[in-house]
Amino acid sequence: MTVLDSMSSAVLQLLHKDLLVVDPSGVLLFATGIFSDYKTGSFLSDVMPGISLLENKTNTLALCGPVQVSQVGPMVYQVVPLTEPQCRGYCLLFQQVSDHNVLQKKSEHMQQLLFQSEKMAVIGQLTTSVTHEINNPVGYVHSNLHTFSDYVDNLIKIIEVLSAPGSTEPSEAIKKRFDFDYICEDIRNLLKESAFGLEQVIAQIMSLKDLSHTDEGHFQLANIEAGILSSLTIVNNELKYKAVIHKDFAALPMVECIPSQLNQVMLNLLVNAGHAISEKGEIHIRTGVQQDWVWIEVQDNGCGISDEHLSRIFEPFFTTKAIGKGTGLGLALSLNTIERHHGRFEVTTKAGKGTSFKIWLPVQQPVVSST
């Protein structure tokens, strides 16, 4: 064993008591704890036939199992992909079933922290956009109020002159002197414009509220298309200068889901679509129904995804974006959310032509047996 191998072995044992490391083909490379007697070079399928990497490697945030381990009985495990060029494969972390509930709660808590972290990261990236969408209408409403105040002063002066004892000036002359007709017309425009601006601010705030709401992991019936519009409101200023948004909605039925988590998925897809377009492009958002399933598609005509990167887009912390543009968690958490909803992703892309992300969701969540 080389010095480097010895150091790697020591680090792995510090990370977790009971673990296995296998290469991409399932050959055992390293074992600790209760698996220390397992022979390196053997196949995982031979020593632990109850584990299928093909089934479990994609959902790295969820616990898998239980699987029967001869020394201790049933255990649960978690699969962590190793993606560095010099160390590709999978690390399997094991925990006794007696500690399963505690571990599951920790895992769920960690997922919630990751969801909230990604929300804050996306909002941080969109801070300028969101601030502009709020400041712009607030700015002209504030200006309109100053103008409205001047108009009110003039109207008060007209009333005072008209009601002054002994006034001989004709009322029409007084109105003309204070621009009465123009004031009456412009006041209506100011009120209409200010009401529109405040509606924009309210819509922006409500969209931020929808995004930040945690739902406490509670499934409920929700209007998916309303959530899409809410996410669009958040990214409007980010997208409107570089993409034409096309909406083709099919009037979806109410869907059993966790609304804020699906809103986060939509926000991630819309932000990614915007980042994929370098100058000016188009983004299509479509929805549809097929039997007991609904689907949502976000398609852009941006740079597309290379074959080299396509297989890794759902890996946690993998990103091709510049520093500050992304955390590498957006698509990983999106995949986890859709899988939690018993749905699936379909991705089609062509380098230089664009990308389509299509989400399939059941209208009603399947009943999970407690046995």
N, C-alpha and C positions, 0 to 999 in steps of 0.2 A: 504494500500500500504506500503510495507517495505521500509526501508531506501535505500536499493540497487535498488528497483524499481524506487524510486524517483530520484536517481542519474542517472539511465539509461534513464528515461524520459527527464531529463534536458539535457543530452548529445545529445540525438536524436533531440531535438528541436533546439539545437545549430547547428547541422549538416545540417539540411534542414528544410525549413519552412513548406512544405506540404508533408507529407509522411505517408505511412501505413506499418506496420510490421505484417506479417502473419506467422503462423507455416507451416510445410511441407504439411499439408492437406488443407491449405487455410483458417484457422480460424483466425479472426482478433485478434491481441494481443495488438496493440498500434496504435494511430492515432494522428496527429498534424495538426495545421493550419486549413484549410477549412474542414478537415475531423474530427475535434475534437468531433463532435456530433455523429460520428459513434459508435455503441455499440460494445464493445469488446465481443468476444465469438460468434459473427455472422460470417457467411461465406462470403468471398470476392465475391464469385459468386452471392450472393444475393444482396449485396450493390452496386457492380459494375460489372454487368453481361458482360460488354464489354471487360473485361480483362481475358485472359487465360494464367495462369502460365505455363501450359504444352507447349504452343507455344513459350513463350518468355523467359523462365528462362535460356535457354542455351546461349543466345547471350547477355551477360551482358554488352558489350561495346557499343551496339547500342541502339538508342532511339526507343521506341515503341509507337504505337498509331496513330492518336489521338483517345482518348476515351472521351465520353461525361460525364461531371460532372455537376450535376444539378445546383450547386451553381454558377459556373463560365462559363460553356460551355465546348468546346473542350480543352483537355489538352494532352500533351505527357508525357510519363513516362519511367523510366529506372528500370530494375529489378536487384537487387544485392543479390546474395545468401548469407545467413548466415550459416556458416559451423562449428562453434564451438559447441562441444558436448552439452554445457549447453544452447545454443541459436541457434537452427536450424530453418530454415525457409527462408523467403524472405523479403527484404526491398524494397518498391516501392517508388521511388522519382518522384514527379510530377512537371511539369512546364507548364505555360499557353502557348497556341499555338502562341500567339503574340510574345513570346520570343523564338519560336522554332528554327528559323534560326540561331540566336545567339548561342543558346545552341548546335545546330547541329554542327556549326563551331568549338565550343570549344571541343565538343566530338571528331570530326575528328582530330583536332590539338592534342588532348591528345593521340589519337591512333597513330599518326605519332611519337610523342615523345616516346611512348612505343615501337614502332617498332625500332626506332633508339637506344633506351636504350638496347633492347634485342640484337640487332646487336653488339653493343659495348661490352655487357656482354659475348656473345659467342666468339667474337674475343679476348676478354681478357682471356677467358679460353683457347683459342688456341694459345695464344701469343708465347709460347715456340715452338709449332709445326710449326707455320707460320714462325717464325724467323729461325728455323732450315732449313726449305724448301728454304729459300732465302739465308741464310748464307753459307750453304753447297756448292751449285754450285758457288757462288761468291768466296768462299775460294779457290776452285781448279782452277777457271779461273785466279784468282790473282797469284796463284803459277805457272800456265802454262805460264803466261806472263813473269815471272822471268826467267823460263827455255828458253822461246822463245828468250828473250833478250840475253842470253848467246849464243844461237845458232847463232843469227844474228852476234854477235861479231866474232865467229869462221868463219862464211861465209865471213865476211869482211876481216879477216886475210888471208883466202885462196885466195881471189881476189887480195889482196895486194902482196902476195908472188908470185902468178902466173904472175902478171903484173910488178914485179920489174925488172928493167933493169939488164941484165947480169945473171939472175937466171938460174942455170944449173940443179936444182933438178927436176926430172920428175914429171909431174902433178899428176900421180897416187900416187906417194909417198907423195906428199903434201896433197892430199885428205885423204889418210890413216892416216896421222899424225893428222889431225883435225877431224877425224871420219865423213867425208863428207857423206858417204852412210847412216850411222845411223841417222845423223842429218836430212837428207832429208826424211827418213821414219818417224821419230818421230815428225817432224814439222807437217806433215799431221794429225797424231793422235792428237796432241795438238790442232790444229785448229778445228778438228771434235768434240773433247771433250768439248772445250770451247764454241763452237756454241751450243751444246746440253745444257750445263749449263746455258747459257744466255736465251735459249728458255724456260727453267724451270722457271727462274726468271720472264720473261715476262708473262708466263702463270699464275704464282702466283699473280703478280701485277694486271693483267687483271681480275682475279677472284675476288680479293679484290675490284676492281673498280666496277665490276658487282654487288657485294653484297652491297656496300655502296651507289650506285646510288638510289635516292629516287623515280625516275619516276614521281614525283609530282602527284601520284595517277592516272596516265593516262593509260587507257587500250590500248594495242597495240598488233599486231600479233607478236608472238615470238616463237622461237624454244625451247620447253620445255626440250628436251634431252640435248641441249647445256648448258642450265642452270644447269641441274643435274651434268654434267661433270665439270662445273665451281665450284659448291659446293664441289664436290669430290676433286678437286685440293686443296681447302682450308683445308680440313680435312685429306688429304692424310697421312701426317706424324703422325697424331693422330691415324689413323686406321691401317696403314700398318703393325704395329708390333703386332697387336692383332686380326686382322680379314682378311680373304681372301674376296675380293670384287668380286662378280659375277654380270655382267651387261647383261641383256637380253632386248634389246631395239627393239621396233616394228616400228621404223621410223614414229613417230607421225606426223600428219599434223601441220601446224602452228596454234597456239591456241591464241585466244584473251584473254589477261591477263595483269597483272601488273608484269613484269618479276622479278624485284628485290625482290618483296614480296614473290613470289613463290620460288625464290632462298633461301630466308630466311627460308621458311618452310622446304625445302629440307635439309638445313644446320642443322636445329633443329632436324629433324628426324635422320640424319646421326650421329650427336653427341650423341643423346639419344641411338641409336643402339650400338655405341661404348662403352658408359657407361654401357650398359646392359651386355656386355661381360666381364667377369672377367679376363680371361687369353687369350685363343686363340679360335676363332670362325669363323663364316661366316656371311656375309651380302649379301643378294640378292636384287638387284635393277631391277625392271621390269617395262615395260610400255606396254600399249595396247590401242586399239581403239574398241569401240562398238557403232555403229551407229553414233550419233552426240556427243558422249562423248569420252574423253580419260581418262585413269587411270594410276596412278603411284603407285607402291608398294615398300616399304622398309621393308624387313623382316630380322630379326636377329635370331640367336639361343642362345640368352643370357638367363638371369634369368627369363624373363617373368614378368607379372604384376599380383599381387594377386587380388582376387575378392574384397577384402576390399578396394583396391585403385583404381580399374578399373573405378568405377563410378565417380571418382574425378579427373582424369588425366587432364581434360580440365579446371579445376577451376583455376582462376588467383591466383598465388603465392603458389599453392599447389605443393610440391615436396618431393620426398623420397630420394633425393640425399644428399650427405654430404655437409656441408657448403663450399661454394666456387665452387661447381660443377654445380650449377644451380640456376636460379632466381625464378622458378615456373611460368614464363610468357611464355616460349617457346611454349608449346602446346596450351595455351589459345589464344595467338596471332595467332598461326597457324590455329586454328579453325575459328577465326574471319576472317582471310584472305581467307580461302576456302569458307566460307559462303558469303563473299563479292563477290567472283567469282561465286556465285550461284552453288557451288559444295557441296560435302559432304565427310566425313571421314568414313571409315570402319576399326574397330580395332578388331583383333582376337589375343588372347594370351593364353598361358598356362604356369603356374608357373613352372620354371625350364626347359622349353622347348624353349621359345622364343616368339617374338611378331611380328605381321605384321600390319603396317599402310598402308592403301590403300586409295588414294585420287581419287575422281571422279570429273572431270571438263568438262563443256560444251565447245565444240570447239569454238562456238560463244556465246557471252553474250546475254541473252534475252533482247528484247526491252522493256524498262520500260515505261509505260504510264505516261505522265505528268499530267494527270487529276486525 
